[in-house]
Amino acid sequence: MPASLAPKTSAQAFALLGFLFTVSLSSNHVSFFYAQLSALQVLIKDEEGARQSLRLYFNGKFQEQIVQNGEQVWISEKLLT
């Protein structure tokens, strides 16, 4: 990335991070949230924060997304309603 774009990109990344923490997540959007969060953390060079975010996701909500028979419960529930 050209050096002239770096400050603007960082400012936008910080603004988006702030926004991400203000939105309410439905269960089936949790994976997108953590993907965006960790990508932005890497962009602003917060690698430890990105690791923590991914660890939180994979040790938490990810465990609830796919049940033992392979079904994605949150998707099934959304399709049935």
N, C-alpha and C positions, 0 to 999 in steps of 0.2 A: 504494500500500500504506500502511495506517495506520502512523504512526511507532512505535506500540507493538509492532507485529509485526516491524519491521525487525531488531532484534537477534536474535530467535528464528530468523527466516528466514536471516539470515547465518550463525548458528551451525550450523543444519542444513545449509546449503550447504557450509560448510567441512568438516563431518563427512562428508558424502556425497563430497566431493572426495577426502578421505583414503581412504574406502572404495574408490573407483574405482581408486586406484593399488595396491590390494592384490589385486584380482581377476585371474584368468587369463582371457584372452580367446581364444575360438575365432575363427577367421578370419571367419566370417559375422556376428560381433557387433561387429566393429571400427567400423563406421559408427555404430552406436548409441552406442558408447563415446565417440567423438569428438563426437557431437551433444550428449550429456549433459555431457561435460567442458566444451565451449565455452559451452553455455548457463549452466552454473553459474559459469564464469569471468565471464561478462557480468553475472550476478546479483550477484556480489560486487565488481563494478566493476573487474575485471582484464581490460580490453579488449585489452591487448597480449598477454596470455596466451592469450586466446581466438583472436586472430589467428594466433598461433604454432601453437596446437593445430590449427586448421583448415588452415593452410599445411602442417603436417606430414602431416596426413591426405591432403589432395588431391595433394601431391607424392609421397606414399608409397603406402600401402595402397590408396587409391582407384584408382591406376593399375593395380593387379593385379586389381581386382574384375570388370571387364568386358573381355573380350578383343575382338580386332578384329572378330569376326563377331557381336558383340553379346551373346554368352552370358555369363551370370554364373557363372563357374567354381565359386566356393565353394558356391553354391546347388545347382548340378548335382551336385557331388561329394557333398553331404549327401543329396540325394534318391536317389542311386545306392547309398548304403551302408545 
